[in-house]
Amino acid sequence: MSRSSALAPSRLERTGEAAVDLAMALSARLLPVAAALVLLGALQVAAASCTPEPAPYAARTAIAR
């Protein structure tokens, strides 16, 4: 084994580094999307815990045709 091949990174190491770089780039892009989804979920839970306003009588009656 020559000295240059002993110091060069293996193909598996380069592939692993590329995978880590890709994962970091994707996580940086998807972080705002994930945060927005969590916020929307929290808002839905908060809205569901509120008591609904009573409907007007006209909205509750059946329409006779």
MOLIN-V86442 format. One record per residue. PHI is phi as a letter, one per 40 degrees, with the letter a starting at -180 (* if undefined). PSI is psi in degrees with one decimal (none if undefined). NEAR is the number of other ideal C-beta (glycine too) atoms within 10 Angstrom. Layout:
PHI | PSI | NEAR
PHI | PSI | NEAR
This chain:
* | 130.0 | 5
c | 163.6 | 7
c | -36.8 | 7
c | -36.1 | 7
c | -25.1 | 8
c | -29.9 | 7
c | -22.1 | 7
c | 138.8 | 11
c | 145.9 | 10
c | 166.1 | 9
c | -35.9 | 8
c | -40.1 | 8
c | -41.1 | 10
c | -37.0 | 11
c | -40.9 | 11
c | -40.4 | 12
c | -39.1 | 11
c | -38.7 | 10
c | -40.3 | 10
c | -42.2 | 10
c | -42.3 | 10
c | -42.6 | 10
c | -39.5 | 10
c | -41.3 | 10
c | -42.1 | 10
c | -40.7 | 10
c | -34.6 | 10
c | -34.1 | 9
c | -33.6 | 9
c | -11.9 | 10
d | -46.4 | 10
c | -34.8 | 9
c | -44.6 | 9
c | -40.2 | 10
c | -39.5 | 10
c | -39.9 | 10
c | -39.9 | 10
c | -42.0 | 10
c | -43.3 | 10
c | -39.4 | 10
c | -42.1 | 10
c | -37.8 | 10
c | -37.5 | 10
c | -39.9 | 10
c | -41.9 | 9
c | -41.0 | 9
c | -34.3 | 9
c | -25.1 | 8
c | -13.3 | 7
c | 148.1 | 7
c | 136.9 | 5
c | 153.3 | 7
c | 143.8 | 6
c | 140.0 | 8
c | 146.5 | 8
c | 156.1 | 8
c | -36.8 | 7
c | -29.9 | 6
c | -17.7 | 7
c | -10.6 | 8
c | 150.2 | 8
c | 148.3 | 5
c | 118.7 | 4
c | 130.8 | 4
b | none | 3
